[in-house]
Amino acid sequence: MTETLIYLSAGIVLGSYGFGFVSFDPVTHSELLERLAELAVIVSLFTAGMKLQVPFREGRWWIPLRLAFGSMTLTVGLVAWAGVVLLGLSLGGAVLLGAILAPTDPVLASGVQLEDPSDRDRLRFSLTGEAGLNDGTAFPFVMLGLGLLGLHEIGDNGWRWWAVDVVWAISGGLAIGAACGAAVGRIMLHLQRKHHEGVGRDEFLTIGLIAVSYGAAILAHTYGFLAVFAAGLVLRMIEQQKTRKTQQTPDPHPQAKAEAPTTAHMAGAVLGFNEQMERVLEVALVLVVGLALSPEYLRLEQVVFLLILFLIIRPTAVMAGLWGTRSALMERGLISWFGIRGIGSIYYLMYAVNHGLDQGLAWQLTSLTLTVVATSIVVHGITVTPLMTIYQRQRHHR
């Protein structure tokens, strides 16, 4: 039993499936849902970035990169195929559905993500890195789906989509986020080391970093999700580099050093503050999912689609993406199973709805997405503790 499952159950009891005390139409309130989901994903991505304190030169990054780019692209294609063949969607609608459901979630996946920055578990690192990256790398496919539906300009033969929505938006978002994270990280550490200032206000400076990196990325027509993730990642790495240098350099004033707050304390305060915001937003959004669920959403073709998504598409995409790596079979199996869908999917859905989706298609994609998210909360929430316990036992016995 997870907290998220309790929130979902409360929403279901209050909504159409239960006593009907609250009626909530997600399409009607799409703007509100988009903003709430956007904020939750932004905070969660920054937190995920701060937990991944592994240098880029280490080979451990290879798995999340392959999952976030290769496996996710294959997932979009397979979901689009199922959307056309099984659900009768147009090509544009099917690609859009694939983009909505392909990214794994950084908000609801706390049970399988890194527990803290000192966690070195490869499985948790892979799932955390995948969720942090693919919430941004899914955006090009959202734009492609909208373009195929005539709601976004992709250019002749897709040249504008490739040049702007893929190459520029991804690389630009990562670069802007990294630059903002580096700048703010150096300022924070300078104030702390030279003047012992900024301590106690680091959490609010972090909010400013999130806002500036995300806003700058949006103004530059790049992906803000990737920018925020990169900002958190670089901020944490700068803090780690400075901490190692401080420990290796003799201090002529050890008493002053002992009395001064450490950078590790700074990072811990920031992470704790972000995780609290993340939990509050999670409660609100999962309650909304429960309220918005309707008996009309559950039809035979949707049940078949759910089974195909969780039992065939996700494992196939993961196994193909990790082909040739040295990861153990159990790790691949758990990565295949824990493709948790959640708040990121809701954001992309509402983003598409607010960009002029046809009402019939909007309703169909909404029913599919909310059903997938609710199912993921239930089945992944129930299985996360026993499966991760088995994994930890086997890991310790090696």
C-alpha positions as MATLAB code, in Angstrom:
seq = 'MTETLIYLSAGIVLGSYGFGFVSFDPVTHSELLERLAELAVIVSLFTAGMKLQVPFREGRWWIPLRLAFGSMTLTVGLVAWAGVVLLGLSLGGAVLLGAILAPTDPVLASGVQLEDPSDRDRLRFSLTGEAGLNDGTAFPFVMLGLGLLGLHEIGDNGWRWWAVDVVWAISGGLAIGAACGAAVGRIMLHLQRKHHEGVGRDEFLTIGLIAVSYGAAILAHTYGFLAVFAAGLVLRMIEQQKTRKTQQTPDPHPQAKAEAPTTAHMAGAVLGFNEQMERVLEVALVLVVGLALSPEYLRLEQVVFLLILFLIIRPTAVMAGLWGTRSALMERGLISWFGIRGIGSIYYLMYAVNHGLDQGLAWQLTSLTLTVVATSIVVHGITVTPLMTIYQRQRHHR';
ca = [
       0.000    0.000    0.000;
       1.516    3.292   -1.133;
       0.505    6.831   -0.294;
      -0.263    7.471   -3.967;
      -2.701    4.559   -4.020;
      -4.495    6.047   -1.008;
      -4.837    9.414   -2.777;
      -6.199    7.710   -5.890;
      -8.688    5.669   -3.849;
      -9.926    8.811   -2.103;
     -10.496   10.500   -5.452;
     -12.341    7.474   -6.828;
     -14.612    7.294   -3.764;
     -15.481   10.983   -4.094;
     -15.865   10.903   -7.885;
     -18.041    9.197  -10.491;
     -16.994    5.673   -9.575;
     -17.923    6.239   -5.925;
     -20.489    8.452   -4.264;
     -20.379   11.160   -6.913;
     -19.787   13.972   -4.432;
     -17.445   15.747   -6.849;
     -17.757   15.977  -10.628;
     -14.576   16.851  -12.497;
     -14.179   17.021  -16.272;
     -10.438   17.114  -17.131;
     -11.044   18.492  -20.635;
     -13.094   21.402  -19.310;
     -10.413   22.194  -16.716;
      -7.501   21.413  -19.029;
      -5.666   24.711  -18.434;
      -5.657   24.270  -14.668;
      -4.530   20.653  -14.971;
      -1.767   21.574  -17.398;
      -0.322   24.178  -15.021;
      -0.507   21.896  -11.968;
       1.093   18.990  -13.823;
       3.724   21.292  -15.325;
       4.734   22.563  -11.889;
       4.856   19.059  -10.398;
       7.051   17.725  -13.218;
       9.397   20.729  -13.048;
      10.006   20.334   -9.312;
      10.394   16.565   -9.624;
      12.863   16.807  -12.521;
      15.043   19.266  -10.619;
      15.021   16.954   -7.605;
      15.922   13.966   -9.792;
      18.790   15.925  -11.312;
      20.185   16.765   -7.876;
      20.160   13.103   -6.854;
      22.203   11.989   -9.868;
      25.636   12.997   -8.647;
      27.540   10.634  -10.969;
      30.065   12.324  -13.336;
      29.156   12.194  -17.029;
      32.344   10.307  -17.855;
      31.154    7.250  -15.909;
      29.619    4.429  -17.940;
      26.611    4.306  -15.631;
      24.984    7.057  -17.719;
      24.891    4.819  -20.789;
      21.783    2.874  -19.680;
      19.493    5.853  -18.846;
      20.556    7.562  -22.072;
      19.648    4.501  -24.124;
      16.339    4.199  -22.276;
      15.464    7.882  -22.637;
      16.246    8.084  -26.340;
      16.210    4.632  -27.932;
      13.622    2.798  -25.833;
      11.336    5.801  -25.634;
      11.391    6.330  -29.418;
      10.548    2.673  -29.966;
       7.750    2.943  -27.395;
       6.226    5.871  -29.277;
       6.296    3.851  -32.500;
       4.768    0.730  -30.945;
       2.045    2.678  -29.135;
       1.269    4.543  -32.362;
       0.967    1.212  -34.193;
      -1.412   -0.112  -31.501;
      -3.372    3.149  -31.656;
      -3.957    2.819  -35.389;
      -4.616   -0.936  -35.504;
      -6.436   -1.507  -32.222;
      -8.032    1.829  -31.372;
      -8.721    3.159  -34.869;
      -6.862    6.441  -34.334;
      -5.505    8.555  -37.171;
      -1.721    8.553  -37.615;
      -1.408   11.972  -35.949;
      -3.617   10.949  -33.037;
      -1.730    7.669  -32.622;
       1.699    9.370  -32.613;
       0.384   11.876  -30.082;
      -0.897    9.039  -27.889;
       2.525    7.394  -28.108;
       4.242   10.624  -27.057;
       1.853   11.052  -24.132;
       2.315    7.523  -22.787;
       5.983    6.887  -23.661;
       7.749    8.873  -20.891;
       8.095    7.318  -17.460;
       7.209    9.462  -14.490;
       9.590   11.242  -12.115;
       6.801   12.181   -9.680;
       5.120    8.860   -8.869;
       8.214    6.658   -9.217;
       9.838    7.534   -5.881;
       9.733    3.893   -4.779;
      12.161    2.822   -7.507;
      14.269    5.966   -7.808;
      17.431    6.975   -5.958;
      16.661    7.435   -2.289;
      19.339   10.104   -1.793;
      22.431   11.473   -3.581;
      24.675    8.877   -1.933;
      22.662    5.980   -3.390;
      24.793    4.143   -5.968;
      22.358    1.397   -6.968;
      22.499    0.895  -10.755;
      18.827   -0.063  -11.147;
      17.604    2.991   -9.248;
      20.092    5.217  -11.074;
      18.869    3.934  -14.447;
      15.188    4.488  -13.643;
      15.832    7.930  -12.134;
      17.947    9.036  -15.090;
      15.406    7.692  -17.584;
      12.513    9.514  -15.918;
      14.531   12.724  -15.721;
      15.523   12.689  -19.380;
      12.537   11.246  -21.213;
      10.062   13.809  -19.904;
      11.918   16.217  -22.169;
      12.831   13.892  -25.028;
       9.151   12.970  -25.474;
       8.295   16.556  -26.389;
       9.444   16.298  -30.047;
       6.957   13.477  -30.602;
       4.171   15.534  -29.034;
       4.960   18.273  -31.543;
       5.121   15.707  -34.374;
       1.697   14.359  -33.441;
       0.241   17.860  -33.314;
       1.921   18.612  -36.650;
       0.370   15.544  -38.306;
      -2.995   16.726  -36.977;
      -2.432   20.174  -38.526;
      -2.019   21.918  -35.156;
       1.733   22.648  -35.373;
       4.060   23.666  -38.193;
       6.551   20.887  -39.005;
       7.688   22.107  -42.453;
       7.940   20.306  -45.783;
       9.056   16.707  -45.255;
       9.340   17.516  -41.560;
      12.469   19.680  -41.887;
      11.304   22.231  -39.319;
      10.414   19.495  -36.874;
      13.885   17.960  -37.174;
      15.758   21.263  -37.028;
      13.743   23.113  -34.388;
      11.723   20.612  -32.359;
      14.407   17.920  -32.201;
      17.941   19.278  -32.608;
      17.625   22.841  -31.335;
      15.007   22.323  -28.622;
      16.783   19.347  -27.017;
      20.366   20.643  -27.217;
      19.340   24.209  -26.372;
      17.305   23.147  -23.352;
      20.163   21.089  -21.917;
      22.679   23.893  -22.550;
      20.528   26.618  -20.988;
      19.785   24.519  -17.914;
      23.432   23.571  -17.465;
      24.540   27.208  -17.757;
      21.962   28.401  -15.211;
      22.807   25.603  -12.791;
      26.540   26.325  -13.067;
      26.087   30.047  -12.516;
      23.788   29.756   -9.503;
      25.848   26.921   -8.014;
      29.011   29.001   -8.065;
      27.204   31.990   -6.562;
      25.746   29.886   -3.739;
      29.087   28.321   -2.912;
      30.919   31.661   -3.083;
      28.468   33.274   -0.664;
      28.689   30.316    1.657;
      32.479   29.953    1.625;
      33.548   33.601    1.632;
      30.789   35.344    3.528;
      28.796   32.532    5.186;
      25.723   33.973    3.531;
      22.829   32.372    1.726;
      22.531   29.607    4.340;
      18.880   29.174    5.293;
      17.772   30.794    2.034;
      19.141   28.170   -0.338;
      15.683   26.639   -0.842;
      14.271   29.902   -2.159;
      17.304   30.515   -4.330;
      16.588   27.068   -5.766;
      13.048   28.120   -6.657;
      14.574   31.062   -8.481;
      16.958   28.742  -10.352;
      14.074   26.493  -11.402;
      12.052   29.478  -12.604;
      14.922   31.165  -14.447;
      16.164   28.013  -16.206;
      12.647   26.955  -17.203;
      11.625   30.434  -18.309;
      14.824   31.028  -20.281;
      14.394   27.705  -22.055;
      10.784   28.479  -22.998;
      11.735   31.948  -24.272;
      14.439   30.362  -26.425;
      11.878   27.861  -27.830;
      13.630   24.911  -26.228;
      12.382   22.288  -23.768;
      12.074   23.619  -20.245;
      11.839   20.141  -18.713;
      15.307   19.260  -19.957;
      16.616   22.647  -18.816;
      15.366   22.166  -15.260;
      16.753   18.626  -15.096;
      20.137   19.813  -16.384;
      20.147   22.730  -13.916;
      19.644   20.406  -10.950;
      22.222   17.960  -12.278;
      24.937   20.570  -12.828;
      24.196   22.360   -9.534;
      24.719   19.103   -7.669;
      27.904   18.243   -9.561;
      29.432   21.661   -8.840;
      28.623   21.224   -5.179;
      30.300   17.794   -5.221;
      33.422   19.118   -6.935;
      33.788   21.954   -4.427;
      33.207   19.576   -1.513;
      35.988   17.249   -2.689;
      38.381   20.177   -3.155;
      37.591   21.491    0.332;
      38.220   18.076    1.884;
      41.539   17.689    0.042;
      42.825   21.209    0.849;
      44.295   21.848    4.338;
      42.362   24.543    6.160;
      44.410   27.039    8.227;
      41.291   27.784   10.307;
      39.759   24.396   11.149;
      37.535   25.860   13.866;
      35.937   28.339   11.454;
      35.518   25.542    8.941;
      33.795   23.386   11.541;
      31.433   26.169   12.487;
      30.551   27.053    8.879;
      27.607   25.185    7.369;
      28.701   22.579    4.822;
      27.703   22.299    1.189;
      26.276   18.873    1.972;
      23.889   20.581    4.398;
      22.927   22.994    1.618;
      22.149   20.162   -0.798;
      20.194   18.266    1.867;
      18.069   21.303    2.687;
      17.301   21.946   -0.975;
      16.372   18.319   -1.636;
      14.143   18.145    1.429;
      12.336   21.351    0.474;
      11.801   20.180   -3.127;
      10.524   16.775   -2.066;
       7.943   18.420    0.206;
       6.660   20.550   -2.686;
       6.626   17.469   -4.884;
       4.494   15.519   -2.399;
       1.937   18.331   -2.030;
       1.489   18.589   -5.805;
       1.314   14.792   -6.063;
      -1.601   14.682   -3.613;
      -3.552   17.264   -5.617;
      -2.974   15.674   -9.023;
      -3.580   12.045   -8.022;
      -6.813   13.085   -6.295;
      -7.832   14.769   -9.546;
      -7.077   11.589  -11.505;
      -9.352    9.631   -9.172;
     -12.099   12.244   -9.440;
     -11.876   12.340  -13.232;
     -12.120    8.579  -13.771;
     -15.442    7.494  -15.216;
     -17.033    4.069  -15.873;
     -17.348    5.166  -19.515;
     -13.545    5.089  -19.832;
     -13.242    1.343  -19.273;
     -13.991   -0.492  -22.518;
     -12.740   -3.797  -23.913;
     -10.298   -2.275  -26.404;
      -8.809   -0.135  -23.640;
      -8.238   -3.192  -21.430;
      -6.501   -4.948  -24.310;
      -4.424   -1.824  -24.979;
      -3.380   -1.648  -21.310;
      -2.192   -5.256  -21.360;
      -0.248   -4.681  -24.576;
       1.356   -1.498  -23.224;
       2.540   -2.933  -19.904;
       3.275   -6.536  -20.888;
       4.521   -6.251  -24.484;
       5.430   -2.721  -25.568;
       7.414   -1.610  -22.514;
       9.422   -4.865  -22.161;
      10.126   -4.973  -25.900;
      11.341   -1.364  -25.961;
      13.548   -1.844  -22.879;
      15.107   -5.098  -24.057;
      15.835   -3.564  -27.463;
      17.258   -0.389  -25.908;
      19.538   -2.326  -23.545;
      20.715   -4.808  -26.157;
      24.442   -5.330  -25.797;
      24.756   -3.863  -22.296;
      26.108   -5.812  -19.337;
      23.068   -5.278  -17.155;
      21.803   -8.407  -15.427;
      18.622  -10.124  -16.575;
      16.820   -9.248  -13.328;
      17.721   -5.578  -13.731;
      16.363   -5.575  -17.275;
      13.202   -7.290  -16.103;
      12.590   -4.763  -13.326;
      13.318   -1.827  -15.644;
      10.844   -3.347  -18.116;
       8.158   -3.623  -15.454;
       8.651   -0.287  -13.719;
       7.743    1.906  -16.678;
       5.549    4.006  -14.404;
       3.183    6.433  -16.121;
       1.900    9.440  -14.246;
       1.983   13.220  -14.023;
       4.180   13.716  -17.102;
       1.592   11.948  -19.253;
      -1.149   14.152  -17.815;
       0.868   17.271  -18.657;
       1.430   16.251  -22.287;
      -2.243   15.320  -22.635;
      -3.436   18.687  -21.323;
      -0.828   20.495  -23.410;
      -2.242   18.840  -26.523;
      -5.845   19.528  -25.519;
      -5.029   23.211  -25.039;
      -3.481   23.353  -28.502;
      -6.772   22.743  -30.254;
      -7.438   18.988  -30.288;
     -10.738   17.913  -31.769;
     -13.229   17.314  -28.957;
     -13.795   13.662  -29.861;
     -10.062   12.921  -30.021;
      -9.488   14.880  -26.816;
     -12.052   12.730  -24.992;
     -10.591    9.493  -26.389;
      -6.997   10.376  -25.461;
      -8.118   11.595  -22.033;
      -9.942    8.362  -21.249;
      -6.940    6.292  -22.370;
      -4.360    8.373  -20.516;
      -6.208    8.564  -17.201;
      -6.940    4.826  -17.324;
      -3.256    4.058  -17.975;
      -2.107    6.381  -15.164;
      -4.606    4.950  -12.665;
      -3.680    1.374  -13.617;
       0.016    2.200  -13.267;
      -0.536    3.672   -9.809;
      -2.314    0.490   -8.707;
      -0.216   -2.295  -10.246;
       3.179   -0.630   -9.833;
       2.299    0.625   -6.357;
       1.311   -2.856   -5.188;
       4.358   -4.590   -6.694;
       7.118   -2.063   -5.945;
       7.843   -3.134   -2.356;
       7.972   -6.932   -2.819;
       9.900   -6.760   -6.100;
      12.445   -4.238   -4.812;
      12.853   -6.313   -1.628;
      13.663   -9.403   -3.716;
      16.071   -7.339   -5.813;
      17.906   -6.013   -2.744;
      18.234   -9.502   -1.268;
      19.715  -10.907   -4.455;
      22.010   -7.903   -4.773;
      23.392   -8.431   -1.262;
      23.954  -12.150   -1.896;
      26.160  -11.530   -4.963;
];
